[in-house]
Amino acid sequence: TAETESYDGSTWTEVNNLLTGRREGGGVGTSTAALFIGGVISPYTNQLIVETWDGTSWTEETDIPVATRNGGAAGTQTAALYAGGYSTGFLATTDVWNGTTWTESNAINQPRMMMAAAGTTTAALMAGGEIPSGTPPLGYCKFTETYDGTSWSETNDLNTQRTQSGGSGNSAAFICYSGQIGSANNTVQSESFDGTSWTEVGDLATGRNEMGYGSQGTQTSTLATGGSTPGPTYYANTEVYADPVYTAKTVTVS
C-alpha cells in the first residue's frame, strides 16, 4: 500500500500517499520531516527508492545504492543511515545519507535483516534480527551492535533472541520491544539498554512483529503500532510506552 497516516499523540489521520507503495522499508524522522528507504514490491522486487516527507507530501530523493528490504534505519530526514537488510542475500553494508547523497560506511559485523534499529548517524544501535543460518527457519539472533559515526562495535547481547522487533532510542539508551521469537510465536517482552547491558521492562499488551524498521520515539517514550502475528493476523492497535521519570524536589518543612 501507499497509504500514510500521521499521529498527533491521540489519533491517526490519513494524509497524502507515498509515491510508490511498498513494504518492509526503513523509516526515520518525525511527522513533519521523515525519510522512507528501500522496501519491496510484491512479489519480492527489492527497491532503490528513497522518499522524504515534509508534513504534507512525499518527494522522491536520490536512490539508495543497493536495492534492499528489511534493513535497519536510524537518524533523521537529513542525516540517516541504513544498514544490513536483504537483497540477493543477507547484507552487511552501511550507507549514510546527508540529505542529498548516500555514502558507504563501514559494514556491520553480522550480516542480517529485520533487526530493531534507531539512533543517530553518530550514535546508532541495532539489535536482534535474522541471520543466514538454520534455514528453515532462519536464525533469530540476540546480537547487538552500536555505531559511532565510523564503525560498528559488538556489545552485550539481548536476553531473548528475536526478529522483526520495534526499537527506539540511541546507542546509550535504547528499548527493543515485541517481535517474533519462533516460527509461530511472538513475544510481548520488552528490553531496555543502558549503554552496557539489557534489562527486561514492561510488556506490551499484544505481542506482534513488523511494526516498522526504524525509530518511533525514545527509550522512555515510544509507541508500537500495527504489526502482525504468524497466520497472519494484522493489527491496527497502538500502544504507548512511558517510563516514569522521577525528579528530586526540595521540601521545606515549617
C-alpha positions in Angstrom: 0.0 0.0 0.0 1.0 3.6 -0.5 -1.2 4.9 2.4 0.3 7.2 5.0 -1.1 8.1 8.4 0.0 10.8 10.9 -0.3 10.5 14.7 -0.8 13.6 16.9 -0.5 11.9 20.3 -4.1 10.9 20.4 -5.4 9.9 16.9 -4.3 8.8 13.5 -5.2 10.8 10.4 -4.8 9.8 6.7 -2.6 12.1 4.8 -1.1 12.1 1.3 0.2 8.8 -0.1 3.7 7.6 -0.8 4.6 8.0 -4.4 5.4 4.2 -4.6 3.5 1.8 -2.5 5.8 -0.8 -0.8 6.5 -2.7 2.4 9.5 -3.6 4.6 11.3 -0.3 4.1 13.2 1.7 6.7 11.7 4.8 8.2 13.1 7.6 10.3 12.2 11.1 11.3 9.1 12.9 12.6 5.5 13.6 11.5 6.7 16.7 9.6 10.2 15.6 8.4 10.5 11.9 7.6 12.6 9.6 5.3 11.4 6.2 3.9 14.1 4.0 2.4 14.0 1.0 0.1 11.5 -1.8 0.7 9.9 -4.4 -1.5 7.1 -4.5 -4.1 5.4 -7.9 -4.3 6.4 -10.5 -5.3 9.8 -9.6 -3.7 11.1 -7.0 -6.0 13.5 -5.0 -3.9 13.6 -1.3 -4.3 16.2 1.5 -4.5 13.6 4.2 -3.9 14.0 6.9 -1.2 11.2 9.4 -0.4 11.1 12.3 2.0 8.0 13.7 3.8 7.6 17.4 4.6 4.4 17.2 6.7 2.2 17.5 3.6 3.6 15.3 0.7 6.2 12.9 -0.3 9.1 13.7 -2.7 11.5 11.2 -4.4 15.1 11.6 -3.5 18.4 10.1 -4.6 18.2 6.3 -4.6 20.0 4.1 -2.1 23.0 2.3 -3.8 21.6 -1.2 -3.3 18.0 -2.3 -3.8 17.1 -3.8 -0.4 14.5 -4.5 2.1 14.3 -5.2 5.9 17.4 -3.2 6.8 17.9 -1.2 9.9 17.3 2.6 9.7 18.4 5.3 12.1 18.7 9.1 12.2 16.7 12.0 10.8 15.4 13.1 7.4 18.7 14.9 6.6 21.2 12.7 8.5 20.4 9.0 8.4 21.9 5.6 8.0 20.6 2.3 6.6 22.4 -0.9 7.4 22.1 -4.6 6.6 18.9 -6.0 5.1 18.3 -8.4 2.2 19.0 -8.0 -1.5 20.0 -11.2 -3.4 21.3 -12.3 0.0 21.9 -11.0 3.5 23.7 -7.7 3.6 26.3 -6.2 5.9 26.6 -2.8 4.1 26.0 0.6 5.8 25.0 3.6 3.8 24.9 7.1 5.3 22.5 9.9 4.0 23.4 13.6 4.3 20.1 14.9 3.0 21.4 14.8 -0.7 23.5 11.8 -1.3 24.4 8.4 0.0 28.0 7.4 1.1 29.1 3.9 2.0 30.5 3.5 5.5 32.0 0.5 7.4 29.9 -2.7 7.3 28.1 -4.2 10.3 29.8 -7.2 11.9 27.0 -9.7 11.4 25.0 -9.7 8.1 21.3 -9.7 8.9 17.9 -8.3 8.4 14.7 -7.4 10.3 16.6 -6.0 13.3 15.4 -3.3 15.7 17.4 -0.1 14.9 17.4 3.5 16.0 19.6 6.4 17.0 21.7 8.9 15.0 24.5 8.8 12.5 27.0 9.0 15.3 25.2 7.0 18.0 23.1 4.2 16.5 22.1 0.8 17.7 20.7 -2.4 16.1 19.6 -5.5 18.0 18.3 -8.9 17.1 17.1 -9.8 13.6 17.6 -12.8 11.3 20.9 -14.2 10.2 21.7 -16.6 7.3 21.7 -19.8 9.3 19.3 -22.5 10.3 17.2 -22.3 7.1 14.3 -23.0 7.5 13.6 -21.3 9.8 16.0 -18.5 9.6 18.3 -18.0 12.6 16.9 -15.5 15.1 19.6 -13.7 16.9 20.5 -11.7 20.1 23.4 -9.8 18.5 23.6 -6.1 19.4 25.9 -3.6 17.6 26.5 0.1 18.1 27.7 2.7 15.6 29.9 5.7 16.5 29.8 7.5 13.1 32.6 5.5 11.7 32.3 1.8 12.6 30.1 -0.8 14.3 31.1 -2.5 17.6 29.6 -5.6 19.1 28.3 -5.1 22.6 26.3 -7.3 25.1 23.5 -9.4 23.5 19.8 -9.1 24.1 18.4 -11.5 26.7 16.0 -13.1 24.2 16.8 -13.8 20.6 14.1 -12.2 18.3 13.4 -10.7 14.9 11.1 -8.1 13.5 11.1 -6.1 16.8 10.4 -2.4 17.3 13.2 -0.2 18.6 13.6 3.4 19.8 16.4 5.4 21.3 20.2 5.5 20.6 23.4 3.6 21.4 23.4 4.7 25.1 19.6 4.4 25.8 17.5 2.0 23.8 14.3 0.0 24.0 13.6 -3.1 22.0 10.0 -4.4 22.1 8.0 -7.4 21.0 8.9 -9.3 17.8 8.9 -12.9 16.7 10.8 -15.5 18.8 9.9 -18.6 16.9 8.3 -19.8 13.6 4.8 -19.5 15.2 5.4 -17.3 18.3 5.5 -13.7 19.1 6.7 -12.1 22.4 5.2 -9.3 24.5 8.6 -8.8 26.2 10.5 -5.5 26.1 14.1 -4.9 26.9 15.9 -1.7 27.8 19.6 -1.0 27.1 21.7 1.4 29.2 24.8 1.5 27.1 26.2 -1.6 28.6 23.5 -4.3 29.3 19.9 -5.2 28.7 17.2 -5.3 31.3 13.6 -6.6 30.9 11.0 -3.9 31.3 7.2 -3.6 30.9 5.5 -6.0 28.4 3.2 -5.0 25.5 -0.4 -5.9 25.8 -0.3 -7.5 22.3 2.8 -9.4 21.1 3.4 -8.8 17.4 6.1 -8.2 14.8 6.9 -6.0 11.8 5.9 -2.7 13.4 8.4 -0.7 11.3 12.1 -0.9 10.9 13.0 2.5 12.3 12.9 4.7 15.3 9.5 5.6 16.8 10.4 7.6 19.8 12.9 7.4 22.7 13.9 4.8 25.2 11.4 6.2 27.8 8.7 7.4 25.4 7.8 5.3 22.4 4.9 3.7 20.6 4.1 0.3 19.0 1.7 0.5 16.0 0.1 -2.1 13.8 2.1 -5.3 13.1 1.1 -8.9 12.6 1.4 -12.4 14.1 2.1 -15.6 12.1 -1.0 -16.8 10.3 -1.2 -13.9 9.5 -3.3 -11.8 11.8 -2.9 -8.0 11.2 -3.3 -5.4 13.9 -4.4 -1.7 13.8 -3.9 -1.0 17.6 -1.4 1.4 19.0 0.4 1.1 22.4 2.3 3.9 24.1 5.2 3.2 26.4 6.1 5.9 29.0 8.8 5.0 31.5 8.3 7.1 34.7 10.9 9.8 35.2 11.4 11.0 38.8 12.7 14.4 39.7 14.2 15.3 43.1 12.4 18.1 44.8 13.4 20.2 47.8 10.8 20.2 50.6 10.7 22.9 53.2 9.1 22.0 56.5 7.8 24.8 58.7 
